Amino acid sequence: MRKMLVTVMSLAFVLSICTPAFAAGVAGKKVLFIDSYHEGYAWSDGITNGIKTTLDGSGVELKIFRMDTKRNTDEEFKKSAALKAKAEIDAFKPDVVIAADDNASKYLIEPYFKDASLPFVFCGVNWDEKVYGFPYKNVTGMVEVTPLPQLIEQLQPFAKGNKIGFLAPELATARKEAQNLKTVFGMTLTEYFAKDFDDWKKGFAELQGTVDMLVLDSDGGLYKDQAADMKALVEGGSKIPSGSTYDFMAPYALISYAKLAEEQGAWSADAALKILGGTSPADIPVTKNTQGKLFVNARIAKALGAELPFEIIQSADQVIE
């Protein structure tokens, strides 16, 4: 009986910290979500889903503006997109703004809203929020940190050595990711930044012969139309274990230890609700992502001739067969 009571109390506690805290009087208030990227990019869609799910039933009016700076990387385009986002703020007059990923912070919040009266919640800012001077008195958020040590630990038993490759599209966020992986974890990486999908395929093939394990960064949603070609390449051309820290890259990697976009969105929306309820952003500490899921790709394991231990299959959140 005592054990059952403890279990019920524990469950109630978990529900209390996982359920969105709808503050009194938030119905009718406005939240603007500014996405640095575009609809259809799995990371952006995950954050969006987390926000929508958390705000659902609160009575808050949600509007979304997308800067589309993943597919358009020109500096002037980013600045123009930020100005359009600012104009949307002026027109919509939100009570709180949620801003996802680095470009919204760099091109919008930092130059135009530092210590302003309008509260902001950022999410998806890679590694270090201090590069934008955060936190401000009107800004809090969730930093995005990559669980690379956990991924390498999973890949190591399938690798013949310790050389790590890093393959990504030629994007500023990808270069920032690689630099932080080296700086934070003290790892040496052999990097390949692809100009387009054909170049990505070339980099994938080259790295098979120069490193012992390969980390696949996000494709940025840029290769969505080439998904079938990517699957064929990795299932037919993999000679070394590959891994990713994004769930949407799991079809292309042997093992993925994935950070969750939904966690970023849900936390941000919950913070927005607290702010709408009267909490100051300055009283909500900046935090980091903690959740992760393990994906195992049996199709790539078969191509490699690698036997997947029962323990890893048992602990996986999903096995791709």
HUURSUL-V934474 format. One record per residue. N is the residue number from 1. SS is DSSP state (alpha for helix, beta for strand, coil for the rest). PHI is phi in whole degrees, -180 to 180 (* if undefined). PSI is psi as a letter, one per 20 degrees, with the letter a starting at -180 (none if undefined). Layout:
N&SS&PHI&PSI, N&SS&PHI&PSI
This chain:
1&coil&*&g, 2&alpha&-63&g, 3&alpha&-63&g, 4&alpha&-65&g, 5&alpha&-63&g, 6&alpha&-62&g, 7&alpha&-62&g, 8&alpha&-64&g, 9&alpha&-64&g, 10&alpha&-64&g, 11&alpha&-63&g, 12&alpha&-62&h, 13&alpha&-66&g, 14&alpha&-60&g, 15&alpha&-63&h, 16&alpha&-68&h, 17&alpha&-93&i, 18&alpha&-98&h, 19&coil&-83&p, 20&coil&-55&p, 21&coil&-90&n, 22&coil&-67&o, 23&coil&-79&q, 24&coil&-63&p, 25&coil&82&j, 26&coil&-88&i, 27&coil&-58&p, 28&coil&91&i, 29&coil&-81&r, 30&beta&-116&p, 31&beta&-124&p, 32&beta&-104&p, 33&beta&-102&o, 34&beta&-105&o, 35&beta&-99&p, 36&coil&-64&h, 37&coil&-114&c, 38&coil&-139&q, 39&coil&-65&p, 40&coil&102&i, 41&coil&-83&p, 42&alpha&-57&h, 43&alpha&-64&g, 44&alpha&-63&g, 45&alpha&-64&h, 46&alpha&-65&g, 47&alpha&-61&g, 48&alpha&-59&g, 49&alpha&-62&g, 50&alpha&-63&g, 51&alpha&-67&g, 52&alpha&-61&g, 53&alpha&-62&g, 54&alpha&-71&h, 55&alpha&-83&i, 56&coil&-58&p, 57&coil&90&i, 58&coil&-85&i, 59&coil&84&j, 60&coil&-78&p, 61&beta&-86&p, 62&beta&-110&p, 63&beta&-127&q, 64&beta&-120&p, 65&beta&-127&p, 66&beta&-113&p, 67&coil&-80&h, 68&coil&60&l, 69&coil&-97&j, 70&coil&-86&h, 71&coil&-86&i, 72&coil&-125&o, 73&coil&-101&j, 74&coil&-63&p, 75&alpha&-60&g, 76&alpha&-67&h, 77&alpha&-63&g, 78&alpha&-62&g, 79&alpha&-65&g, 80&alpha&-65&g, 81&alpha&-63&h, 82&alpha&-65&h, 83&alpha&-66&h, 84&alpha&-67&h, 85&alpha&-65&g, 86&alpha&-63&g, 87&alpha&-64&h, 88&alpha&-65&h, 89&alpha&-62&g, 90&alpha&-62&h, 91&alpha&-79&g, 92&alpha&-80&h, 93&coil&55&m, 94&coil&-72&q, 95&coil&-86&h, 96&beta&-145&q, 97&beta&-116&p, 98&beta&-101&p, 99&beta&-125&o, 100&beta&-100&p, 101&coil&75&r, 102&alpha&-62&g, 103&alpha&-63&h, 104&alpha&-64&h, 105&alpha&-71&g, 106&alpha&-70&g, 107&alpha&-100&i, 108&alpha&-117&f, 109&alpha&-67&g, 110&alpha&-60&g, 111&alpha&-78&h, 112&alpha&-118&i, 113&coil&-133&k, 114&coil&-64&p, 115&coil&56&k, 116&coil&-81&r, 117&coil&-79&h, 118&coil&-77&p, 119&beta&-77&q, 120&beta&-125&q, 121&beta&-124&o, 122&beta&-96&q, 123&beta&-151&r, 124&beta&72&j, 125&beta&-79&p, 126&beta&-73&o, 127&coil&72&g, 128&coil&-141&o, 129&alpha&-74&i, 130&alpha&-71&i, 131&alpha&-65&i, 132&alpha&-106&j, 133&coil&81&j, 134&coil&-68&q, 135&coil&-84&q, 136&coil&-96&r, 137&coil&-66&h, 138&coil&-108&j, 139&beta&-134&p, 140&beta&-139&r, 141&beta&171&a, 142&beta&-116&p, 143&beta&-82&q, 144&beta&-101&o, 145&coil&-118&p, 146&coil&-88&p, 147&coil&-83&l, 148&alpha&-65&g, 149&alpha&-57&h, 150&alpha&-65&h, 151&alpha&-67&g, 152&alpha&-62&h, 153&alpha&-60&h, 154&alpha&-75&h, 155&alpha&-81&h, 156&alpha&-53&g, 157&coil&-62&i, 158&coil&-98&i, 159&coil&-100&q, 160&coil&-91&i, 161&coil&-158&a, 162&coil&-114&j, 163&coil&-75&p, 164&beta&-113&p, 165&beta&-101&q, 166&beta&-136&o, 167&beta&-119&p, 168&beta&-156&q, 169&beta&-66&q, 170&coil&-76&n, 171&coil&-136&q, 172&alpha&-61&h, 173&alpha&-66&h, 174&alpha&-68&g, 175&alpha&-66&h, 176&alpha&-64&g, 177&alpha&-61&g, 178&alpha&-62&g, 179&alpha&-63&g, 180&alpha&-69&h, 181&alpha&-60&g, 182&alpha&-70&g, 183&alpha&-72&g, 184&alpha&-72&g, 185&alpha&-101&i, 186&coil&66&k, 187&coil&-94&q, 188&coil&-99&p, 189&beta&-119&q, 190&beta&-96&o, 191&beta&-102&q, 192&beta&-140&o, 193&beta&-109&o, 194&beta&-88&p, 195&coil&-77&h, 196&coil&-160&a, 197&alpha&-66&h, 198&alpha&-61&h, 199&alpha&-70&h, 200&alpha&-61&g, 201&alpha&-62&g, 202&alpha&-63&g, 203&alpha&-63&g, 204&alpha&-60&g, 205&alpha&-66&g, 206&alpha&-63&g, 207&alpha&-70&h, 208&alpha&-59&h, 209&coil&-102&j, 210&coil&-120&i, 211&coil&-130&r, 212&coil&-100&h, 213&beta&-152&q, 214&beta&-126&p, 215&beta&-98&p, 216&beta&-98&o, 217&coil&-76&r, 218&coil&-54&q, 219&coil&-82&j, 220&coil&68&j, 221&coil&73&j, 222&coil&-78&h, 223&coil&-109&k, 224&alpha&-57&h, 225&alpha&-73&i, 226&alpha&-105&k, 227&alpha&-56&g, 228&alpha&-65&g, 229&alpha&-66&h, 230&alpha&-64&g, 231&alpha&-63&g, 232&alpha&-63&g, 233&alpha&-65&g, 234&alpha&-71&h, 235&alpha&-79&h, 236&alpha&-103&h, 237&alpha&-118&j, 238&coil&-80&p, 239&coil&-117&i, 240&coil&-132&q, 241&beta&-68&p, 242&beta&-122&q, 243&beta&-147&r, 244&beta&-146&r, 245&beta&-114&k, 246&beta&-124&p, 247&alpha&-65&h, 248&alpha&-76&i, 249&alpha&-96&i, 250&alpha&-59&h, 251&alpha&-65&i, 252&alpha&-114&j, 253&coil&-132&q, 254&coil&-61&g, 255&beta&-135&p, 256&beta&-125&p, 257&beta&-108&n, 258&beta&-103&p, 259&beta&-73&q, 260&coil&-114&p, 261&alpha&-63&h, 262&alpha&-61&h, 263&alpha&-63&g, 264&alpha&-61&g, 265&alpha&-67&g, 266&alpha&-65&g, 267&alpha&-64&g, 268&alpha&-64&g, 269&alpha&-66&h, 270&alpha&-65&g, 271&alpha&-63&h, 272&alpha&-62&g, 273&alpha&-62&g, 274&alpha&-64&g, 275&alpha&-65&g, 276&alpha&-61&h, 277&coil&-83&i, 278&coil&117&i, 279&coil&-78&p, 280&coil&-77&q, 281&alpha&-55&h, 282&alpha&-65&i, 283&alpha&-96&j, 284&coil&-111&o, 285&coil&-63&q, 286&coil&-62&p, 287&beta&-131&a, 288&beta&-129&q, 289&coil&-65&q, 290&coil&-129&i, 291&coil&-85&q, 292&coil&-158&q, 293&beta&-131&q, 294&beta&-105&p, 295&beta&-116&p, 296&beta&-124&p, 297&beta&-104&n, 298&alpha&-68&h, 299&alpha&-67&g, 300&alpha&-73&h, 301&alpha&-59&g, 302&alpha&-64&g, 303&alpha&-64&h, 304&alpha&-80&i, 305&coil&73&k, 306&coil&-97&p, 307&coil&-91&p, 308&coil&-84&p, 309&coil&-61&q, 310&alpha&-58&h, 311&alpha&-62&g, 312&alpha&-74&h, 313&alpha&-66&g, 314&alpha&-65&h, 315&alpha&-87&i, 316&coil&-70&q, 317&coil&-74&h, 318&beta&-153&p, 319&beta&-110&p, 320&beta&-90&o, 321&coil&-118&none
